[in-house]
Amino acid sequence: MQAVGDIEEIQYVPTIFTSFNRAVEIGGAPLGRVWVVHGPNAAGKSIYAVGIIESFARLEHLGVYYDSEWATDRKWLVDQLRLTRSCGYRTPMNIEQVINELDDMLVNVAEGYRKKKLAADKRLCVVIDTITKLVPARQLKTFMEGAA
């Protein structure tokens, strides 16, 4: 158990947001953590999330950005943020698609580590923007059938 005020050795990725890096007192985005970014509409959550992906891409880590609102301009994302082959952009139809793709991705990453095709220091960053917009496939099918 740690005493109050002690900071454990936390691995991190420096982000493009220097004020964020200073604010979290470890120098960047902590690895091995789940983050939830929330706030009102048009507060900059998506831009922040894209910046985190960019920070990972700069260090040639792996990343995927799921745009469930289909709102981000893919060309802008690739051109402006210089996403590499190690990062991807997806527009999922439902939550099952995200879960299945993430399951496959995690298996492939684990296999890459095991077979030494992927450096042990490479990390994976997954952004799901906006998870509340993702609905189960069955619910989506019912909605679409009712609209026909």
C-alpha angles and dihedrals in degrees: 000000000000126000118242109276095025114124117208120222101274124186114224146172115232108238131214086248104085094182089054091049090054094043095056090049095220099081102255149343110345115235124229093032135113113230128199115195114194138168144118124312115284093016093127100259094136093048089050091050091049088050090055090051089049090052090054092045092053088060091044093247121146123265144165128194116205111199104194092172091054086225105124118091103236094204090053091048093052098038101040099037097038094227110193133214086274093066130060142191122219135181105203124202096208144356093264090061091054093047093048093047093047090049091053091044093052091048090050093047091049090049090048090054092045094049091041091238087122121052113247091235094059115109134196124232118191122189120189109190109208111358093180089063092060114095131186114269092241092055091047091050091050090050093048093048090050091051093053 
